[in-house]
Amino acid sequence: MIDRRKFITKTALGTVAVGTLYSCVDNGIKPHDPQKKSGVAAGDDKPVKKPVLISTWNHGLPANEEAWKTLKNGGSGLDAVEAGVMTAEADPKVSSVGYGGWPDREGKVTLDACIMDHQSNCGSVAFLQDIKHPISVARKVMEKTPHIMLVGEGAKQFALEEGFKEENLLTEDAEKAYREWLEKSEYKPVINIENHDTISMLAIDENGDLYGACTTSGAAWKVHGRVGDSPIIGAGLFLDNEVGSAAATGLGEAVMRTSGSAMVVELMRQGKSPMEACKEIVERIYKIYKNRPDLEYLQIGFIALNKQGEYGAYCLRPGFNYAVYDEKDGNRLIDGEYKIS
């Protein structure tokens, strides 16, 4: 005979379970399916496209070329994203990354970078001076220390100990721009196609593994010591090898306020496409800034790449573009869709 108390308990629990199920359906929420893999709802029945590279701005085109060459010559995905963004770091014509980057309001070029692999290993440097390739220092932090981030003099000391060369990163063009800025000393950054910004790169390799890198000289004329989103895992760059990867460009403060790249990845985990995920976070940022006076110079953009090799991007206003490289269509530049003009 069934104990009366046990019977009542079982009946009550069963009623609660059924009620919860119907409540979910009534509210448009589908009950969790334990057989459904997280993060792949948008394309789990599609063949994986690989390799694929996506990077920010038109300096992403040469970056993609170098990264693709690295992959095809047997390099790892980590080698590829590092080699790719190094092209911008070494180009004096790129005014927002590495050598040639515009300085802070004291005339100092300070650099930020981070890198991440498919096993969630990551390394980062911030407020680094006199070292041309912060992305490579970030990789050394990842591989040779128990830490994730080194900053300032400590980061520089570490870089020198690892054999990096100290050099002056302030080019003649950057110094000229700085002298012109000093005449008014107004902080109104133009972060868009006119000035460019952070280079971020995401990759899925032949094995279907994800990698990412991000490097910048930050906002021109910033307060000495300012660090943006680019070296911060979860803000400027994030990936989960089961789901996808994302990276940011634009005003770092806006990205940090939302943990932007991590949120893009989490939305892909919930089943959104890369573009849909990027769009939702841009709209979230817009909601924060829409009544603020600094909205007038705000630009923000995200790129994303999911585990199926599907990519997407979205930005706040026109001017942002990104480069994509795959086997089918080669290397090309795409204008980002945007919210406001």
Phi and psi in degrees as GROMACS dihedral restraints (atoms count N, CA, C in turn):
[ dihedral_restraints ]
;  ai    aj    ak    al  type     phi  dphi    fc
    3     4     5     6     1   -79.1    20    10
    4     5     6     7     1   127.8    20    10
    6     7     8     9     1   -57.8    20    10
    7     8     9    10     1   131.7    20    10
    9    10    11    12     1   -60.3    20    10
   10    11    12    13     1   -40.5    20    10
   12    13    14    15     1   -65.2    20    10
   13    14    15    16     1   -42.1    20    10
   15    16    17    18     1   -64.1    20    10
   16    17    18    19     1   -38.9    20    10
   18    19    20    21     1   -62.9    20    10
   19    20    21    22     1   -44.9    20    10
   21    22    23    24     1   -63.1    20    10
   22    23    24    25     1   -41.7    20    10
   24    25    26    27     1   -62.7    20    10
   25    26    27    28     1   -47.3    20    10
   27    28    29    30     1   -62.1    20    10
   28    29    30    31     1   -40.8    20    10
   30    31    32    33     1   -64.1    20    10
   31    32    33    34     1   -42.0    20    10
   33    34    35    36     1   -64.5    20    10
   34    35    36    37     1   -45.3    20    10
   36    37    38    39     1   -62.0    20    10
   37    38    39    40     1   -40.6    20    10
   39    40    41    42     1   -64.4    20    10
   40    41    42    43     1   -38.6    20    10
   42    43    44    45     1   -64.9    20    10
   43    44    45    46     1   -41.9    20    10
   45    46    47    48     1   -61.4    20    10
   46    47    48    49     1   -43.7    20    10
   48    49    50    51     1   -62.4    20    10
   49    50    51    52     1   -45.7    20    10
   51    52    53    54     1   -65.2    20    10
   52    53    54    55     1   -41.6    20    10
   54    55    56    57     1   -62.4    20    10
   55    56    57    58     1   -40.6    20    10
   57    58    59    60     1   -63.1    20    10
   58    59    60    61     1   -43.2    20    10
   60    61    62    63     1   -59.0    20    10
   61    62    63    64     1   -48.1    20    10
   63    64    65    66     1   -68.9    20    10
   64    65    66    67     1   -32.6    20    10
   66    67    68    69     1   -61.8    20    10
   67    68    69    70     1   -42.9    20    10
   69    70    71    72     1   -60.1    20    10
   70    71    72    73     1   -45.2    20    10
   72    73    74    75     1   -64.2    20    10
   73    74    75    76     1   -43.1    20    10
   75    76    77    78     1   -61.6    20    10
   76    77    78    79     1   -31.8    20    10
   78    79    80    81     1   -93.4    20    10
   79    80    81    82     1     8.5    20    10
   81    82    83    84     1    78.9    20    10
   82    83    84    85     1    11.5    20    10
   84    85    86    87     1  -100.0    20    10
   85    86    87    88     1   123.7    20    10
   87    88    89    90     1   -81.4    20    10
   88    89    90    91     1   135.5    20    10
   90    91    92    93     1   -58.6    20    10
   91    92    93    94     1   147.2    20    10
   93    94    95    96     1   -64.0    20    10
   94    95    96    97     1   130.9    20    10
   96    97    98    99     1  -101.0    20    10
   97    98    99   100     1   109.2    20    10
   99   100   101   102     1   -63.6    20    10
  100   101   102   103     1   -17.0    20    10
  102   103   104   105     1   -84.7    20    10
  103   104   105   106     1   -10.4    20    10
  105   106   107   108     1   -86.7    20    10
  106   107   108   109     1   123.5    20    10
  108   109   110   111     1   -73.8    20    10
  109   110   111   112     1   135.6    20    10
  111   112   113   114     1   -68.7    20    10
  112   113   114   115     1   145.9    20    10
  114   115   116   117     1    80.3    20    10
  115   116   117   118     1    -0.6    20    10
  117   118   119   120     1  -121.6    20    10
  118   119   120   121     1    15.4    20    10
  120   121   122   123     1   -61.9    20    10
  121   122   123   124     1   -28.4    20    10
  123   124   125   126     1   -77.5    20    10
  124   125   126   127     1   -13.3    20    10
  126   127   128   129     1  -164.1    20    10
  127   128   129   130     1    29.9    20    10
  129   130   131   132     1   -72.3    20    10
  130   131   132   133     1   -11.6    20    10
  132   133   134   135     1  -104.0    20    10
  133   134   135   136     1    11.1    20    10
  135   136   137   138     1  -106.2    20    10
  136   137   138   139     1   149.8    20    10
  138   139   140   141     1   -66.6    20    10
  139   140   141   142     1   145.6    20    10
  141   142   143   144     1   -76.3    20    10
  142   143   144   145     1   131.5    20    10
  144   145   146   147     1   -90.3    20    10
  145   146   147   148     1   122.2    20    10
  147   148   149   150     1  -159.8    20    10
  148   149   150   151     1   148.1    20    10
  150   151   152   153     1   -76.3    20    10
  151   152   153   154     1   160.0    20    10
  153   154   155   156     1  -140.3    20    10
  154   155   156   157     1   138.4    20    10
  156   157   158   159     1  -121.8    20    10
  157   158   159   160     1   141.7    20    10
  159   160   161   162     1  -140.7    20    10
  160   161   162   163     1   134.1    20    10
  162   163   164   165     1  -145.6    20    10
  163   164   165   166     1   160.3    20    10
  165   166   167   168     1   -86.4    20    10
  166   167   168   169     1   145.8    20    10
  168   169   170   171     1    67.1    20    10
  169   170   171   172     1   174.0    20    10
  171   172   173   174     1   -73.9    20    10
  172   173   174   175     1   -16.8    20    10
  174   175   176   177     1   -73.9    20    10
  175   176   177   178     1    -1.9    20    10
  177   178   179   180     1   -72.5    20    10
  178   179   180   181     1   -22.8    20    10
  180   181   182   183     1   -62.6    20    10
  181   182   183   184     1   -55.8    20    10
  183   184   185   186     1   -65.3    20    10
  184   185   186   187     1   -30.5    20    10
  186   187   188   189     1   -63.8    20    10
  187   188   189   190     1   -44.3    20    10
  189   190   191   192     1   -62.0    20    10
  190   191   192   193     1   -41.1    20    10
  192   193   194   195     1   -58.3    20    10
  193   194   195   196     1   -46.0    20    10
  195   196   197   198     1   -68.4    20    10
  196   197   198   199     1   -40.2    20    10
  198   199   200   201     1   -65.9    20    10
  199   200   201   202     1   -41.6    20    10
  201   202   203   204     1   -63.1    20    10
  202   203   204   205     1   -43.6    20    10
  204   205   206   207     1   -60.2    20    10
  205   206   207   208     1   -40.7    20    10
  207   208   209   210     1   -62.1    20    10
  208   209   210   211     1   -44.3    20    10
  210   211   212   213     1   -62.6    20    10
  211   212   213   214     1   -45.3    20    10
  213   214   215   216     1   -70.3    20    10
  214   215   216   217     1   -20.0    20    10
  216   217   218   219     1   -92.6    20    10
  217   218   219   220     1    11.6    20    10
  219   220   221   222     1    95.7    20    10
  220   221   222   223     1     4.2    20    10
  222   223   224   225     1   -72.2    20    10
  223   224   225   226     1   158.5    20    10
  225   226   227   228     1   -78.2    20    10
  226   227   228   229     1   169.6    20    10
  228   229   230   231     1   -61.1    20    10
  229   230   231   232     1   -34.8    20    10
  231   232   233   234     1   -67.2    20    10
  232   233   234   235     1   -43.4    20    10
  234   235   236   237     1   -57.6    20    10
  235   236   237   238     1   -40.0    20    10
  237   238   239   240     1   -66.5    20    10
  238   239   240   241     1   -48.8    20    10
  240   241   242   243     1   -68.3    20    10
  241   242   243   244     1   -34.1    20    10
  243   244   245   246     1   -64.8    20    10
  244   245   246   247     1   -51.4    20    10
  246   247   248   249     1   -61.2    20    10
  247   248   249   250     1   -36.7    20    10
  249   250   251   252     1   -62.5    20    10
  250   251   252   253     1   -54.2    20    10
  252   253   254   255     1   -73.6    20    10
  253   254   255   256     1   -18.3    20    10
  255   256   257   258     1   -62.7    20    10
  256   257   258   259     1   -26.3    20    10
  258   259   260   261     1   -62.5    20    10
  259   260   261   262     1   -39.7    20    10
  261   262   263   264     1   -72.6    20    10
  262   263   264   265     1   -38.6    20    10
  264   265   266   267     1   -59.8    20    10
  265   266   267   268     1   -32.3    20    10
  267   268   269   270     1   -93.0    20    10
  268   269   270   271     1    -6.0    20    10
  270   271   272   273     1   -92.2    20    10
  271   272   273   274     1   112.3    20    10
  273   274   275   276     1   -67.3    20    10
  274   275   276   277     1   -13.0    20    10
  276   277   278   279     1   -83.9    20    10
  277   278   279   280     1   -12.0    20    10
  279   280   281   282     1   -89.8    20    10
  280   281   282   283     1   108.2    20    10
  282   283   284   285     1   -84.3    20    10
  283   284   285   286     1     4.3    20    10
  285   286   287   288     1  -126.7    20    10
  286   287   288   289     1    10.0    20    10
  288   289   290   291     1  -144.0    20    10
  289   290   291   292     1   132.4    20    10
  291   292   293   294     1    54.6    20    10
  292   293   294   295     1  -138.9    20    10
  294   295   296   297     1   -63.5    20    10
  295   296   297   298     1   122.2    20    10
  297   298   299   300     1    97.4    20    10
  298   299   300   301     1    -6.0    20    10
  300   301   302   303     1   -63.2    20    10
  301   302   303   304     1   143.3    20    10
  303   304   305   306     1   -69.5    20    10
  304   305   306   307     1   142.2    20    10
  306   307   308   309     1   -82.6    20    10
  307   308   309   310     1   179.2    20    10
  309   310   311   312     1   -83.1    20    10
  310   311   312   313     1  -174.5    20    10
  312   313   314   315     1   -72.7    20    10
  313   314   315   316     1    -4.7    20    10
  315   316   317   318     1  -102.0    20    10
  316   317   318   319     1     6.3    20    10
  318   319   320   321     1    81.9    20    10
  319   320   321   322     1    16.1    20    10
  321   322   323   324     1  -103.0    20    10
  322   323   324   325     1   132.7    20    10
  324   325   326   327     1   -86.6    20    10
  325   326   327   328     1   117.6    20    10
  327   328   329   330     1  -123.0    20    10
  328   329   330   331     1   137.4    20    10
  330   331   332   333     1  -120.2    20    10
  331   332   333   334     1   146.9    20    10
  333   334   335   336     1  -129.7    20    10
  334   335   336   337     1   145.0    20    10
  336   337   338   339     1  -161.9    20    10
  337   338   339   340     1   155.9    20    10
  339   340   341   342     1  -149.9    20    10
  340   341   342   343     1   161.5    20    10
  342   343   344   345     1  -145.7    20    10
  343   344   345   346     1   149.9    20    10
  345   346   347   348     1  -149.2    20    10
  346   347   348   349     1   142.6    20    10
  348   349   350   351     1  -113.9    20    10
  349   350   351   352     1  -178.5    20    10
  351   352   353   354     1   -70.5    20    10
  352   353   354   355     1   -12.3    20    10
  354   355   356   357     1  -101.5    20    10
  355   356   357   358     1    14.5    20    10
  357   358   359   360     1    67.3    20    10
  358   359   360   361     1    18.3    20    10
  360   361   362   363     1   -74.4    20    10
  361   362   363   364     1   141.8    20    10
  363   364   365   366     1  -152.7    20    10
  364   365   366   367     1   155.9    20    10
  366   367   368   369     1  -143.6    20    10
  367   368   369   370     1   153.4    20    10
  369   370   371   372     1  -154.3    20    10
  370   371   372   373     1   147.6    20    10
  372   373   374   375     1  -133.4    20    10
  373   374   375   376     1   148.9    20    10
  375   376   377   378     1  -142.0    20    10
  376   377   378   379     1   150.2    20    10
  378   379   380   381     1    52.3    20    10
  379   380   381   382     1    42.4    20    10
  381   382   383   384     1   -91.1    20    10
  382   383   384   385     1   132.8    20    10
  384   385   386   387     1  -119.8    20    10
  385   386   387   388     1   148.7    20    10
  387   388   389   390     1    71.6    20    10
  388   389   390   391     1    13.4    20    10
  390   391   392   393     1  -123.7    20    10
  391   392   393   394     1   119.7    20    10
  393   394   395   396     1   -67.1    20    10
  394   395   396   397     1   -34.5    20    10
  396   397   398   399     1  -117.5    20    10
  397   398   399   400     1    79.2    20    10
  399   400   401   402     1   -62.5    20    10
  400   401   402   403     1   -26.6    20    10
  402   403   404   405     1   -64.5    20    10
  403   404   405   406     1   -35.6    20    10
  405   406   407   408     1   -73.3    20    10
  406   407   408   409     1   -33.0    20    10
  408   409   410   411     1   -66.8    20    10
  409   410   411   412     1   -40.9    20    10
  411   412   413   414     1   -59.5    20    10
  412   413   414   415     1   -40.5    20    10
  414   415   416   417     1   -64.0    20    10
  415   416   417   418     1   -38.9    20    10
  417   418   419   420     1   -64.6    20    10
  418   419   420   421     1   -38.7    20    10
  420   421   422   423     1   -59.0    20    10
  421   422   423   424     1   -43.5    20    10
  423   424   425   426     1   -63.1    20    10
  424   425   426   427     1   -43.0    20    10
  426   427   428   429     1   -89.6    20    10
  427   428   429   430     1   -23.3    20    10
  429   430   431   432     1  -120.1    20    10
  430   431   432   433     1    -0.3    20    10
  432   433   434   435     1  -129.8    20    10
  433   434   435   436     1   163.8    20    10
  435   436   437   438     1   -84.7    20    10
  436   437   438   439     1     6.1    20    10
  438   439   440   441     1  -104.1    20    10
  439   440   441   442     1   173.3    20    10
  441   442   443   444     1  -109.1    20    10
  442   443   444   445     1   -40.0    20    10
  444   445   446   447     1  -128.1    20    10
  445   446   447   448     1   134.7    20    10
  447   448   449   450     1  -122.1    20    10
  448   449   450   451     1   145.8    20    10
  450   451   452   453     1  -132.5    20    10
  451   452   453   454     1   158.4    20    10
  453   454   455   456     1    54.0    20    10
  454   455   456   457     1  -136.5    20    10
  456   457   458   459     1   -60.7    20    10
  457   458   459   460     1   -34.4    20    10
  459   460   461   462     1   -64.5    20    10
  460   461   462   463     1   -40.3    20    10
  462   463   464   465     1   -65.4    20    10
  463   464   465   466     1   -41.5    20    10
  465   466   467   468     1   -66.2    20    10
  466   467   468   469     1   -42.8    20    10
  468   469   470   471     1   -58.9    20    10
  469   470   471   472     1   -44.4    20    10
  471   472   473   474     1   -61.5    20    10
  472   473   474   475     1   -44.1    20    10
  474   475   476   477     1   -60.9    20    10
  475   476   477   478     1   -44.6    20    10
  477   478   479   480     1   -64.6    20    10
  478   479   480   481     1   -38.6    20    10
  480   481   482   483     1   -65.1    20    10
  481   482   483   484     1   -28.2    20    10
  483   484   485   486     1   -88.0    20    10
  484   485   486   487     1     4.1    20    10
  486   487   488   489     1    96.8    20    10
  487   488   489   490     1     6.2    20    10
  489   490   491   492     1   -72.7    20    10
  490   491   492   493     1   148.9    20    10
  492   493   494   495     1   -91.6    20    10
  493   494   495   496     1   134.4    20    10
  495   496   497   498     1   -82.9    20    10
  496   497   498   499     1   130.8    20    10
  498   499   500   501     1  -153.5    20    10
  499   500   501   502     1   158.5    20    10
  501   502   503   504     1   -76.4    20    10
  502   503   504   505     1   122.9    20    10
  504   505   506   507     1   -99.2    20    10
  505   506   507   508     1    -4.2    20    10
  507   508   509   510     1   -86.2    20    10
  508   509   510   511     1   105.8    20    10
  510   511   512   513     1   -79.9    20    10
  511   512   513   514     1   169.2    20    10
  513   514   515   516     1   -61.1    20    10
  514   515   516   517     1   -41.9    20    10
  516   517   518   519     1   -64.5    20    10
  517   518   519   520     1   -42.2    20    10
  519   520   521   522     1   -67.0    20    10
  520   521   522   523     1   -38.9    20    10
  522   523   524   525     1   -66.9    20    10
  523   524   525   526     1   -38.4    20    10
  525   526   527   528     1   -62.5    20    10
  526   527   528   529     1   -44.9    20    10
  528   529   530   531     1   -61.6    20    10
  529   530   531   532     1   -37.9    20    10
  531   532   533   534     1   -65.8    20    10
  532   533   534   535     1   -43.6    20    10
  534   535   536   537     1   -62.3    20    10
  535   536   537   538     1   -38.8    20    10
  537   538   539   540     1   -66.7    20    10
  538   539   540   541     1   -39.0    20    10
  540   541   542   543     1   -64.5    20    10
  541   542   543   544     1   -36.9    20    10
  543   544   545   546     1   -60.4    20    10
  544   545   546   547     1   -23.4    20    10
  546   547   548   549     1   -61.4    20    10
  547   548   549   550     1   -33.0    20    10
  549   550   551   552     1  -117.7    20    10
  550   551   552   553     1   -26.7    20    10
  552   553   554   555     1    54.0    20    10
  553   554   555   556     1    42.7    20    10
  555   556   557   558     1   -95.3    20    10
  556   557   558   559     1   135.3    20    10
  558   559   560   561     1   -99.1    20    10
  559   560   561   562     1    89.5    20    10
  561   562   563   564     1  -132.5    20    10
  562   563   564   565     1    79.9    20    10
  564   565   566   567     1   -66.5    20    10
  565   566   567   568     1   137.2    20    10
  567   568   569   570     1  -106.4    20    10
  568   569   570   571     1   101.8    20    10
  570   571   572   573     1  -109.0    20    10
  571   572   573   574     1    89.7    20    10
  573   574   575   576     1  -164.0    20    10
  574   575   576   577     1  -160.0    20    10
  576   577   578   579     1   -62.8    20    10
  577   578   579   580     1   -25.6    20    10
  579   580   581   582     1   -68.6    20    10
  580   581   582   583     1   -33.3    20    10
  582   583   584   585     1  -114.4    20    10
  583   584   585   586     1   -19.4    20    10
  585   586   587   588     1    61.8    20    10
  586   587   588   589     1  -169.1    20    10
  588   589   590   591     1  -168.5    20    10
  589   590   591   592     1  -164.6    20    10
  591   592   593   594     1   -37.6    20    10
  592   593   594   595     1   139.0    20    10
  594   595   596   597     1  -101.5    20    10
  595   596   597   598     1   123.9    20    10
  597   598   599   600     1  -118.5    20    10
  598   599   600   601     1   142.0    20    10
  600   601   602   603     1  -135.7    20    10
  601   602   603   604     1   136.3    20    10
  603   604   605   606     1  -121.6    20    10
  604   605   606   607     1   146.4    20    10
  606   607   608   609     1  -142.6    20    10
  607   608   609   610     1   144.5    20    10
  609   610   611   612     1  -120.0    20    10
  610   611   612   613     1   126.9    20    10
  612   613   614   615     1   -93.8    20    10
  613   614   615   616     1  -175.0    20    10
  615   616   617   618     1   -61.2    20    10
  616   617   618   619     1   -25.0    20    10
  618   619   620   621     1   -84.4    20    10
  619   620   621   622     1    -5.6    20    10
  621   622   623   624     1    83.7    20    10
  622   623   624   625     1    15.7    20    10
  624   625   626   627     1   -94.9    20    10
  625   626   627   628     1   150.1    20    10
  627   628   629   630     1  -104.5    20    10
  628   629   630   631     1   146.1    20    10
  630   631   632   633     1  -145.1    20    10
  631   632   633   634     1   157.4    20    10
  633   634   635   636     1  -153.6    20    10
  634   635   636   637     1   154.6    20    10
  636   637   638   639     1  -147.2    20    10
  637   638   639   640     1   152.6    20    10
  639   640   641   642     1  -151.1    20    10
  640   641   642   643     1   131.8    20    10
  642   643   644   645     1  -150.5    20    10
  643   644   645   646     1   144.9    20    10
  645   646   647   648     1  -161.0    20    10
  646   647   648   649     1   160.4    20    10
  648   649   650   651     1  -100.2    20    10
  649   650   651   652     1     4.7    20    10
  651   652   653   654     1    76.4    20    10
  652   653   654   655     1  -175.2    20    10
  654   655   656   657     1   -67.2    20    10
  655   656   657   658     1   130.9    20    10
  657   658   659   660     1   -61.5    20    10
  658   659   660   661     1   144.1    20    10
  660   661   662   663     1    66.5    20    10
  661   662   663   664     1    18.8    20    10
  663   664   665   666     1   -63.4    20    10
  664   665   666   667     1   162.2    20    10
  666   667   668   669     1   -62.9    20    10
  667   668   669   670     1   136.2    20    10
  669   670   671   672     1   -58.9    20    10
  670   671   672   673     1   123.0    20    10
  672   673   674   675     1   105.8    20    10
  673   674   675   676     1   -11.4    20    10
  675   676   677   678     1   -65.1    20    10
  676   677   678   679     1   138.6    20    10
  678   679   680   681     1  -125.8    20    10
  679   680   681   682     1   133.9    20    10
  681   682   683   684     1   -95.7    20    10
  682   683   684   685     1  -155.8    20    10
  684   685   686   687     1   -81.0    20    10
  685   686   687   688     1   -20.5    20    10
  687   688   689   690     1   -58.2    20    10
  688   689   690   691     1   -34.8    20    10
  690   691   692   693     1   -91.5    20    10
  691   692   693   694     1     3.6    20    10
  693   694   695   696     1   -99.2    20    10
  694   695   696   697     1   113.5    20    10
  696   697   698   699     1   -63.6    20    10
  697   698   699   700     1   126.1    20    10
  699   700   701   702     1   103.2    20    10
  700   701   702   703     1   -22.3    20    10
  702   703   704   705     1  -104.9    20    10
  703   704   705   706     1   -74.1    20    10
  705   706   707   708     1   -73.6    20    10
  706   707   708   709     1   -23.8    20    10
  708   709   710   711     1  -155.1    20    10
  709   710   711   712     1   141.2    20    10
  711   712   713   714     1  -161.2    20    10
  712   713   714   715     1   147.7    20    10
  714   715   716   717     1  -150.2    20    10
  715   716   717   718     1   151.8    20    10
  717   718   719   720     1  -131.6    20    10
  718   719   720   721     1   117.1    20    10
  720   721   722   723     1   -65.8    20    10
  721   722   723   724     1   -11.8    20    10
  723   724   725   726     1   -88.2    20    10
  724   725   726   727     1   -13.6    20    10
  726   727   728   729     1  -125.6    20    10
  727   728   729   730     1   -65.0    20    10
  729   730   731   732     1   172.2    20    10
  730   731   732   733     1  -171.7    20    10
  732   733   734   735     1  -139.1    20    10
  733   734   735   736     1   157.6    20    10
  735   736   737   738     1  -152.2    20    10
  736   737   738   739     1   154.1    20    10
  738   739   740   741     1  -149.9    20    10
  739   740   741   742     1   159.7    20    10
  741   742   743   744     1  -120.9    20    10
  742   743   744   745     1   160.4    20    10
  744   745   746   747     1  -147.2    20    10
  745   746   747   748     1   156.2    20    10
  747   748   749   750     1   113.6    20    10
  748   749   750   751     1  -155.7    20    10
  750   751   752   753     1   -73.2    20    10
  751   752   753   754     1   114.1    20    10
  753   754   755   756     1   -61.0    20    10
  754   755   756   757     1   -34.2    20    10
  756   757   758   759     1   -60.3    20    10
  757   758   759   760     1   -36.5    20    10
  759   760   761   762     1   -68.9    20    10
  760   761   762   763     1   -37.2    20    10
  762   763   764   765     1   -68.4    20    10
  763   764   765   766     1   -42.5    20    10
  765   766   767   768     1   -65.1    20    10
  766   767   768   769     1   -31.7    20    10
  768   769   770   771     1   -65.1    20    10
  769   770   771   772     1   -19.1    20    10
  771   772   773   774     1  -120.4    20    10
  772   773   774   775     1     2.4    20    10
  774   775   776   777     1    47.3    20    10
  775   776   777   778     1    51.3    20    10
  777   778   779   780     1   -51.6    20    10
  778   779   780   781     1   -52.9    20    10
  780   781   782   783     1   -67.3    20    10
  781   782   783   784     1   -38.9    20    10
  783   784   785   786     1   -62.9    20    10
  784   785   786   787     1   -38.0    20    10
  786   787   788   789     1   -68.3    20    10
  787   788   789   790     1   -36.8    20    10
  789   790   791   792     1   -60.3    20    10
  790   791   792   793     1   -44.7    20    10
  792   793   794   795     1   -63.8    20    10
  793   794   795   796     1   -40.7    20    10
  795   796   797   798     1   -65.1    20    10
  796   797   798   799     1   -35.4    20    10
  798   799   800   801     1   -68.0    20    10
  799   800   801   802     1   -35.4    20    10
  801   802   803   804     1   -66.5    20    10
  802   803   804   805     1   -34.4    20    10
  804   805   806   807     1   -61.0    20    10
  805   806   807   808     1   -33.7    20    10
  807   808   809   810     1   -79.2    20    10
  808   809   810   811     1    -3.9    20    10
  810   811   812   813     1   112.9    20    10
  811   812   813   814     1    -1.7    20    10
  813   814   815   816     1   -74.8    20    10
  814   815   816   817     1   150.9    20    10
  816   817   818   819     1   -71.0    20    10
  817   818   819   820     1   163.1    20    10
  819   820   821   822     1   -54.0    20    10
  820   821   822   823     1   -44.9    20    10
  822   823   824   825     1   -66.9    20    10
  823   824   825   826     1   -42.2    20    10
  825   826   827   828     1   -61.4    20    10
  826   827   828   829     1   -39.9    20    10
  828   829   830   831     1   -66.8    20    10
  829   830   831   832     1   -44.2    20    10
  831   832   833   834     1   -60.8    20    10
  832   833   834   835     1   -44.3    20    10
  834   835   836   837     1   -61.2    20    10
  835   836   837   838     1   -42.1    20    10
  837   838   839   840     1   -64.0    20    10
  838   839   840   841     1   -38.9    20    10
  840   841   842   843     1   -74.2    20    10
  841   842   843   844     1   -36.1    20    10
  843   844   845   846     1   -60.7    20    10
  844   845   846   847     1   -42.2    20    10
  846   847   848   849     1   -66.8    20    10
  847   848   849   850     1   -32.8    20    10
  849   850   851   852     1   -65.5    20    10
  850   851   852   853     1   -41.7    20    10
  852   853   854   855     1   -65.6    20    10
  853   854   855   856     1   -43.0    20    10
  855   856   857   858     1   -58.5    20    10
  856   857   858   859     1   -40.7    20    10
  858   859   860   861     1   -61.1    20    10
  859   860   861   862     1   -37.6    20    10
  861   862   863   864     1   -67.8    20    10
  862   863   864   865     1   -39.3    20    10
  864   865   866   867     1   -96.2    20    10
  865   866   867   868     1    -9.7    20    10
  867   868   869   870     1   -61.0    20    10
  868   869   870   871     1   -25.1    20    10
  870   871   872   873     1  -108.0    20    10
  871   872   873   874     1    15.0    20    10
  873   874   875   876     1  -100.6    20    10
  874   875   876   877     1   145.2    20    10
  876   877   878   879     1   -65.6    20    10
  877   878   879   880     1   -24.6    20    10
  879   880   881   882     1   -80.0    20    10
  880   881   882   883     1     2.7    20    10
  882   883   884   885     1   -60.3    20    10
  883   884   885   886     1   -30.0    20    10
  885   886   887   888     1   -61.8    20    10
  886   887   888   889     1   -27.9    20    10
  888   889   890   891     1  -114.0    20    10
  889   890   891   892     1    14.6    20    10
  891   892   893   894     1   -82.9    20    10
  892   893   894   895     1   126.2    20    10
  894   895   896   897     1  -129.3    20    10
  895   896   897   898     1   141.1    20    10
  897   898   899   900     1  -147.6    20    10
  898   899   900   901     1   143.5    20    10
  900   901   902   903     1  -148.9    20    10
  901   902   903   904     1   149.0    20    10
  903   904   905   906     1  -127.5    20    10
  904   905   906   907     1   144.9    20    10
  906   907   908   909     1  -116.3    20    10
  907   908   909   910     1   151.9    20    10
  909   910   911   912     1  -147.9    20    10
  910   911   912   913     1   150.7    20    10
  912   913   914   915     1  -142.3    20    10
  913   914   915   916     1   122.1    20    10
  915   916   917   918     1   -96.3    20    10
  916   917   918   919     1  -179.7    20    10
  918   919   920   921     1   -67.5    20    10
  919   920   921   922     1   -17.5    20    10
  921   922   923   924     1   -89.8    20    10
  922   923   924   925     1     0.7    20    10
  924   925   926   927     1    83.7    20    10
  925   926   927   928     1    11.4    20    10
  927   928   929   930     1   -83.5    20    10
  928   929   930   931     1   139.8    20    10
  930   931   932   933     1  -125.3    20    10
  931   932   933   934     1   164.9    20    10
  933   934   935   936     1  -169.9    20    10
  934   935   936   937     1   168.5    20    10
  936   937   938   939     1  -157.1    20    10
  937   938   939   940     1   160.9    20    10
  939   940   941   942     1  -160.8    20    10
  940   941   942   943     1   147.1    20    10
  942   943   944   945     1  -138.1    20    10
  943   944   945   946     1   170.6    20    10
  945   946   947   948     1   -76.0    20    10
  946   947   948   949     1   -45.0    20    10
  948   949   950   951     1  -140.4    20    10
  949   950   951   952     1   163.6    20    10
  951   952   953   954     1   -62.6    20    10
  952   953   954   955     1   155.4    20    10
  954   955   956   957     1   123.0    20    10
  955   956   957   958     1   -23.8    20    10
  957   958   959   960     1   -83.9    20    10
  958   959   960   961     1   134.5    20    10
  960   961   962   963     1  -135.5    20    10
  961   962   963   964     1   164.7    20    10
  963   964   965   966     1  -144.9    20    10
  964   965   966   967     1   154.2    20    10
  966   967   968   969     1  -107.8    20    10
  967   968   969   970     1   138.1    20    10
  969   970   971   972     1  -127.2    20    10
  970   971   972   973     1   139.7    20    10
  972   973   974   975     1  -133.2    20    10
  973   974   975   976     1   124.6    20    10
  975   976   977   978     1  -146.0    20    10
  976   977   978   979     1   174.2    20    10
  978   979   980   981     1   -64.7    20    10
  979   980   981   982     1   -38.8    20    10
  981   982   983   984     1   -70.3    20    10
  982   983   984   985     1   -49.2    20    10
  984   985   986   987     1  -114.8    20    10
  985   986   987   988     1     1.6    20    10
  987   988   989   990     1    70.4    20    10
  988   989   990   991     1  -151.3    20    10
  990   991   992   993     1  -100.0    20    10
  991   992   993   994     1   126.8    20    10
  993   994   995   996     1  -150.7    20    10
  994   995   996   997     1   159.3    20    10
  996   997   998   999     1  -105.5    20    10
  997   998   999  1000     1   134.4    20    10
  999  1000  1001  1002     1  -125.5    20    10
 1000  1001  1002  1003     1   133.7    20    10
 1002  1003  1004  1005     1   -77.2    20    10
 1003  1004  1005  1006     1   131.6    20    10
 1005  1006  1007  1008     1   -73.8    20    10
 1006  1007  1008  1009     1   141.3    20    10
 1008  1009  1010  1011     1   -68.7    20    10
 1009  1010  1011  1012     1   151.4    20    10
 1011  1012  1013  1014     1  -142.1    20    10
 1012  1013  1014  1015     1   165.0    20    10
 1014  1015  1016  1017     1   -91.3    20    10
 1015  1016  1017  1018     1   -48.1    20    10
 1017  1018  1019  1020     1  -127.1    20    10
 1018  1019  1020  1021     1   152.7    20    10
